Amino acid sequence: MFKQLLVNEPWGTEREVVERYCSEAEKFGATAVIVNRLPDNFHPGLIEDPTNLYPKFFNWGPSLDMFFSTDLNREVWPEELLTRNRKALLRTCEIARKHGIKPMLLLGEPRYQPERFFRKNPHLRGPRVDNPNTSSVAYFAPCVSAPEVKAHYRELMMKMLRAIPDLEGMIFYNGDSGTGICHSEGLYAGPNGSRFCEGIPPGRKLLNFLTLLLDSAQAIQPDFKIWMYLYIHAKEREYVLEHSGANISLVAAGSFVGGSSFEDPFATVRYGDEIDQVGYEKAFEERLHMMRESMQKARRMGKVELEECTLPVEQWMMPLRTVPYPFQVIQIIEGLKSIGAENVLFYGAFNDPAVVPFEANRRILQLYRLHPDRTPEAIVRVLAEEWATAGHAEALTEAWRLCDRAYRLRPIWAWSFGYQRNFFPGPLVPDPFGLTVEERSYYYTAGEANKDRIPGSDFRNALRHDETTRDWMLDRYESHAIHFTNEALDLLREEIAKVGEGEVRACLIGQMRQIGAFAWWLRAQRNWLEAGRFFAPGTGTVKVERSMREIMDDEIENTERLRALADGHVEELFSDSWNPVYSFNADFMEALDKRIVLMKSHRDDAVNPCALPEQL
């Protein structure tokens, strides 16, 4: 089952892109695909508050009211918009069915409603559902215990099933991206909500809501199922699991952070600089054990669970489209097989082959399906020969092995890198907030400005680490991650020199570009982390090895290398589809030029460190 459907790409019509996506998914053996998406890569709530960043999260798992309306919300969103969204939904279902793939939903509910809804229906105001650390505006969802809201959701769900009577089910989340149940402990703003339902435990309210959705769907599709995703408070999720029937189950997870991130770098989130003593293999087995326990809990209750992983490509390397780590991919899928996983939810992403024709992670999973009994080495070799012929397969395999090692051994110091425009394409300068409005205008919007005014939101606090840990991470970048990508690039350059024009050369150059973009990303992360010694020093002795000016010069050179690499290949290497919160592809090359000029002009500025969060 695949979650990620990216169709807002520039390569063909919407129908052509969805067709290629489903064709690739069929080669994976996908049985279902998430179909509810918005043709525009933003929720219309952004139009209500265009200077606030938070509405950009509302399009994750678009809600039922983005496709249908009832008498309760008839005037909230334009019917023309809902019709357009609904047509895109039905076209996607049609194409999926043609490839033998069933439609599914990824649904976040109950979703926020604009204030004009609550001015008309003040008695229906439910919990505050934004994240006060990210949003400059308070947003509220309706109280799902109110009779009018229950009737509203019952009608919406039945309209969805009448439109798509073969829906397999839905993956449901609550408590994130503008969704929430009254008085839930998982709300970012803390437990809050309507006085009407405050006597009902939040777990019971969630169970009542999911039961209503399930009953409404099963009136049309008796086998419809609901799988609860991780973004639900643990106690409430457990309550629903224990008190519901067989068709309300869970997405099983094995993770140290977020979703089921079995990839090796996520082991450092738990173990940090002790990971070499613990061992990556042990950390991997720990996460498999967590997954197995979650699976067994559901099965003991007679439920069918989904087992989540972030294949084919994990999505936290924004803005990179893809990085080849085929050996790690095979390890993860074999690990899931070893614990009896049967319904795997691929919660990562893969790219349109028209945009990225040679994507190793995508193709290696398709080949694994054809050759499940071969060794990882043998399957990777099959792919190398398919793309580069036997004459160049050895070099390509080795380049992938080196990139795979770089990927696995990189440290993780923040989720926010590549997720905030302040880091990139924003410049690495001694005083980011001392820049003029004109200087920052190429990347800095009113939304970023409003977020930065929220106390404690200085993006540079992500750079604050214990200094011993920082020293370890910096060394890890240099001696492992960056080192191995450089070796892979050298190897590919040598091999490319031996090849004439044709598909083999195109493949090798494509892999060199992908790994080169990854090398840039690693170097940029390293430079920002080292600059944190000046911006946000942590506990322990700060070991200054380079001045801020020297770090900036390195990042200037790094950006210039990226500019040369990306020229003419921006869409192939970088995607704003994975990260609609901070998109910038339209002006990518111009942004790089301005970033370089800005860093050069501020090389000698004084450093302005960020305040500790408790000092704000």
Buried (B, 14 or more C-beta within 10 A) or exposed (E): BBBBBBBBBEBBEBBBBBBBBBBBBBBBBBBBBBBBBBBBBBBBBBEBBEBBBBBBBBBBBBBBBBBBBBEBBEEBBEEEBBEBBBEBBBBBBBBBBEBEBBBBBBBBBBBBBBBEBBEEBEEBBBBBBBBBEBBBBEBBBBBBBBEBBBBBBBBBBBBBBEBBEBBBBBBBBBBBBBBBBBBBEBBBBEBBBBEBBEEBBBBBBBBBBBBBBBBBBBBBBEEBBBBBBBBBBEBBBBBBBEEBEEBBBBBBBBBBEBBBBBBBBBBBBBBBBEBEEBEBEEBBBBBBEBBBEBBBBBBEBEBBBBBBBBBBBBBBBBBBBBBBBBBBBBBBBEBBEEBEBEBBBBBBBBBBBBBBBBBBBBBBBBBBEEEEEBEBEEBBBBBBBEBBBEEBBBBBBBBBBBBBBBBBBBBBBBBBBBBBBBBBBBBBBBEBEEBEEEBBEBBBBEBBBBBBEBEEBBBBBBBBBEBBBBBBBBEBBEEBBBBBBBBBBEBBEEBBEEBEEEEBBBBBBBBBBBBBBBBBBBBBBBBBBBBBBBBBBBEEEEEEEBEBEEBBBBBBEBBBBBBEBBEEBBBBBBBBBBBBBBBBBEBBEEBBBBBBBBBEEBBEBEEBBBEEEEEE
